[in-house]
Amino acid sequence: MTIPFTTRRRILWGDSDPAGILYTPRVFHYALETVEEWLIEMFGYTSMTLRDDLKIDTPTVKMSCEFMYPMKTSEYIDISLEIKKLGKASLNYVFDGFDSKKNHCFHVDQVVCFVDVDSFKAIPISIEFRKKIEAYQLSCNKFHEKTGIN
């Protein structure tokens, strides 16, 4: 796995507005796709297998986005995922999107809560998941210390 975990996404015609610029809400979809890929890489589960096999769901509590640079149809966007904060039952992801010229295009901040599928009540993040998340978060911090890249 790359540190920080990064996916590449091409902006498709269907992702764009009539001016050929990425339609604003698609950034949230891109962030959710990145989480899905990260879950598979980190834990071997998709959002659906977490739900079906472990009876865990992770609904979004809060999500915001800041746009810094326009993204055009057919461009590739590299989207990185890092952990801002790990709570007892919550996880705060941050995503940064860069185009092929290294322009910082967007920053997304998302908070999710781990819940039991049946009761939809918050549940503590399991020790197994917590250890992997903490190790990943530490690896990202070391990457930033070593490279000076934030």
Wavefront OBJ file of the C-alpha trace (Angstrom):
o trace
v 0.000 0.000 0.000
v 1.228 3.490 -0.808
v 1.545 5.944 2.058
v -0.626 7.871 2.084
v -3.095 5.575 0.333
v -3.863 7.084 -3.068
v -6.248 6.212 -5.881
v -6.318 7.589 -9.401
v -9.611 8.550 -11.008
v -10.219 9.885 -14.503
v -12.932 12.507 -14.750
v -15.493 11.101 -17.135
v -17.903 13.016 -19.338
v -20.769 11.925 -17.081
v -18.950 13.415 -14.062
v -18.858 16.874 -15.625
v -21.140 19.844 -16.022
v -21.931 21.346 -19.457
v -18.754 23.477 -19.260
v -16.599 20.333 -18.987
v -15.715 20.986 -15.330
v -16.197 18.329 -12.654
v -19.734 18.554 -11.264
v -19.267 19.602 -7.630
v -21.087 16.706 -5.847
v -18.962 14.130 -7.701
v -16.031 14.992 -5.415
v -17.936 13.428 -2.516
v -18.515 10.314 -4.610
v -14.795 10.173 -5.435
v -13.985 10.387 -1.704
v -16.379 7.521 -0.944
v -14.829 5.435 -3.725
v -11.424 6.072 -2.169
v -12.674 4.877 1.234
v -13.997 1.722 -0.408
v -10.597 0.959 -1.963
v -8.832 1.742 1.324
v -11.140 -0.607 3.262
v -10.303 -3.421 0.858
v -6.570 -2.731 1.116
v -6.558 -2.279 4.914
v -9.069 -4.845 6.095
v -10.069 -7.010 3.144
v -13.674 -5.766 3.316
v -15.840 -3.584 1.122
v -18.546 -1.410 2.662
v -21.085 -4.097 1.751
v -19.064 -7.010 3.194
v -18.496 -5.009 6.389
v -22.263 -4.694 6.562
v -23.101 -8.275 5.558
v -20.290 -10.204 7.277
v -19.530 -8.100 10.373
v -22.869 -6.286 10.767
v -21.020 -2.939 10.824
v -22.003 0.181 8.919
v -20.160 3.493 8.765
v -22.638 6.261 7.913
v -21.356 9.764 7.323
v -21.934 12.192 10.178
v -20.339 15.221 8.542
v -18.677 15.948 5.208
v -17.276 19.159 3.777
v -15.181 20.151 0.802
v -12.944 23.023 -0.194
v -12.164 23.508 -3.884
v -8.850 25.047 -4.893
v -8.446 24.337 -8.608
v -10.879 23.359 -11.393
v -10.894 19.776 -12.669
v -11.733 19.173 -16.310
v -13.201 16.230 -18.192
v -10.609 13.566 -19.137
v -8.045 14.713 -16.538
v -6.754 12.265 -13.966
v -7.079 13.067 -10.288
v -4.946 11.409 -7.605
v -6.919 11.197 -4.364
v -5.122 10.522 -1.096
v -6.774 9.347 2.123
v -5.460 10.067 5.602
v -6.823 9.819 9.113
v -7.298 13.135 10.874
v -8.750 11.709 14.084
v -9.620 8.285 15.444
v -12.367 8.346 18.057
v -13.956 5.603 20.128
v -16.672 4.931 17.533
v -15.815 7.538 14.913
v -13.229 8.061 12.225
v -12.306 11.367 10.588
v -10.922 10.932 7.074
v -9.322 13.666 4.983
v -8.888 13.458 1.233
v -6.788 15.596 -1.054
v -7.120 15.604 -4.828
v -4.308 16.578 -7.181
v -4.338 16.751 -10.962
v -1.518 15.457 -13.174
v 0.254 18.845 -12.908
v 0.219 18.536 -9.092
v -2.362 21.293 -8.669
v -4.171 20.840 -5.357
v -7.769 20.627 -6.592
v -9.783 19.799 -3.474
v -9.719 18.905 0.209
v -12.547 16.807 1.695
v -13.096 16.278 5.421
v -15.433 13.424 6.407
v -16.490 12.024 9.769
v -18.087 8.570 9.929
v -19.480 6.648 12.875
v -19.251 2.883 13.318
v -22.730 1.512 14.030
v -24.368 -1.856 14.532
v -26.409 -2.666 11.416
v -29.445 -3.934 13.320
v -29.756 -1.318 16.069
v -28.067 1.547 14.183
v -26.414 2.494 17.488
v -22.783 3.564 17.721
v -20.318 0.781 18.526
v -16.637 1.002 19.470
v -14.169 0.412 16.670
v -12.788 -3.099 17.197
v -9.270 -3.497 18.602
v -8.196 -5.259 15.387
v -9.386 -2.362 13.209
v -8.113 0.261 15.662
v -4.571 -1.161 15.628
v -4.462 -1.157 11.817
v -5.865 2.384 11.634
v -3.367 3.647 14.218
v -0.479 1.997 12.354
v -1.649 3.563 9.088
v -2.018 6.982 10.730
v 1.507 6.682 12.177
v 2.906 5.702 8.767
v 1.317 8.782 7.205
v 2.739 11.019 9.956
v 6.225 9.545 9.418
v 5.882 10.075 5.666
v 5.125 13.774 6.251
v 8.004 14.147 8.726
v 10.441 12.497 6.316
v 9.335 14.292 3.147
v 8.118 17.606 4.539
v 5.072 17.207 2.279
v 1.725 18.030 3.883
l 1 2 3 4 5 6 7 8 9 10 11 12 13 14 15 16 17 18 19 20 21 22 23 24 25 26 27 28 29 30 31 32 33 34 35 36 37 38 39 40 41 42 43 44 45 46 47 48 49 50 51 52 53 54 55 56 57 58 59 60 61 62 63 64 65 66 67 68 69 70 71 72 73 74 75 76 77 78 79 80 81 82 83 84 85 86 87 88 89 90 91 92 93 94 95 96 97 98 99 100 101 102 103 104 105 106 107 108 109 110 111 112 113 114 115 116 117 118 119 120 121 122 123 124 125 126 127 128 129 130 131 132 133 134 135 136 137 138 139 140 141 142 143 144 145 146 147 148 149 150
